[in-house]
Amino acid sequence: MKNKAFAISEAVGCVVIYAAAVVLHFAFRWFGPGALTLLFGAVNESVWEHVKIFSAAYVGYALLQLLWVKVPFKRYVAAKCAGLYVLMGGIIAFHYGYTAFTGKHIAWVDILGSAVIVILVQLLSYKLTVGSLPLEDYFAPALFLLMLYYLMFFSFTIYPPKAELFRDPISGGFGYQGFSMKKQ
């Protein structure tokens, strides 16, 4: 594997993932409630919907990256799966961490924090893919975790749990409001 080409593609991914997440953030507002905008766009301002748009952009870029960069497939899948869960956990932990400290939501902090998390996750997936850990041994668990991710990804917009992670701070509702899942 050519580490330089892969490193460049991971660096480019930082910009592409962030830009795609921004587009996905507004896709539902721009295009309305269609299957793609419901599943991949942010349907409200909950923390989950922000996790969803960044993780969708991350997975989308990872799939495209496989088309032009030659990497050991099993290592790559395991590394990207680890990165995906670190991305999701990082966004959640960062948001609740700083809001617990400040007592309020600050948009520019979210924007900057998510950019840093994307960079760190791309660095992590690079290091794991080119590193010496036996990631091939984790290919099957990674596939299971990817299936679990897709189950969460496609379910929680339509049928979100009534938990703070899924609550829209603006409306107080959960998920897509067109399905009448408002806070009870």
N, C-alpha and C positions, 0 to 999 in steps of 0.2 A: 504494500500500500504506500502511495506517495503521501507522506504526512503533510507536505507543504500545500498540495492541492486541496486536501481535506481540511486543513487549517483555514485556508482562504474561504472555502465554502461555508465553514462554521461561522467565520467572521461576517461574511455576507448575510448569513442567516440571521444574525442579530438585527440587522436593519430590515430585512424582509419580514421576519416574524413580527417585529414591532409595527411595521407599516400595515401588514395584513390584519393585525389585531385592531388597529385604529379603524380600518375599513369595516371590519366585522362589528365593531362597537356601534357604528352608525347604520349598518345595512338594514336592520329592521325598520328604523325610522325612514330611511330613504326609499325602500322598496315595499314596505308593508309586510303583513303576515303571510308569507309563503312557506313552503316546506323547508327550503334552504335557509331562509332568514330566521325561521323559528329554531332550527337545529343548530345553526352555526353563528347567528348574530346574537347580540345582547338584547333580550326582550324587556329588560328593566335594568336598574342600577345596582342590583344586589352584588355582593362579593362573588357569589357563584357565577353569575353571568360574566363577570370580568375574568374569572378563572377559565370559563368556557371559551371565551374568544382568544385568549392567549394560548390555551392548550390546543385549540383547533388550528391556529396559525402554526404552532410548533409542529404538530403532527403533519399538517399539510406540507410544510417545508421539508420535513424529514423524508416524506415520500418522494417529493420532487428531487431532493438531493441524491436519492438512490439512483436516479436516472443518469446522472453525470459524474458521480464520484465513485470510484471502485473502492469498496470497503468490504471487509469480511462480514457477511450478512448477519450471522448469528451474534457476533460481537456488537455490531451496529444496532440491531434490534434491542438487545439487552441494555446497551448504553443509552439509547434514546428513550427506552421505557423508564429507566432510572431518572433521566432528565425530565421526563414528563411529570413524574410524581414529585420530584423536587420543585419543579415549576409550580405545580398546583399548590403544594404545601407552602412554598415560599411566598406566593402571593397572599395566601390566607394568613400565614403567620405575620408577614410584614404589615398587612392592613390592620389586623386586630392588635398587633403589638404597638404600632405608633398611635392608633386611636385610643388605646388604653392609657398611653402616656400623655397624649395631648388632650384627650376628652372630646375630640372632634375630628371630622373627616376634612382633609386638606387635599384638594384635587392635584396640585402640583407635586405634592409628596407622593401620591399614588402614581402619578405619571413617571416621575423620576425613579421611584422604587421599582416599578414594573420593568423599566428599561434596564436597571442594574440586575434584576433577577434574570431577565432574558440573557444578558451577557454571561452571567455566572453559569447558567444552565448550559449554554452553548459550550463554554469552556469545560464544564464537567463532562458533557457527552463526548467532546473531543478527547479529553484525557482518558476516559474510560475506553473509548474505541481503540486508541493507539497504545494504551498501556499494557501492562503485563498480567493484570488480573485474569483469571480463567472465566471470562464472561460467557463463553460458549456453554458452560455448565448451567447458566441461568437463562438459557433461551426459552425453555418450556415454561418456567415460572413467569418470564417476561410476557410470553404470549397470553397466559392466563390473566396477568395484570392488565394487559392491553384490552382483553375482552371485558374485564371488569370496568375499565375506564369507559369503553364505548357504551356499556349498559348504563353507567351513571350519566354519561354525556347526553345520551338520547332520551333518558327518562326524566332527569331532574328539571328540565325546562317545562315539560308538560305536566309532570306530577312531582313537584318539589316537596320535600319534607318541610314541615312547619317548624323550621329552625332558623335562627338568626342569619346564618350563612346565605339563606335563600330569600330573605325578606328584602323587598325593595324599600330603601330608606325614604323614598319620595312618596309612594302611594301606601306603603305598609302592606302591600299585597305580596303574593308569592307567585313566581312563574309568569306565564303569559296570561295577562288579565282577560283576554278574550274567552278563556275557558272558565271564567268566574271562580278563580282560586284566590279570592281576596282573604285577607286576614279576618279570622272569625272571632 
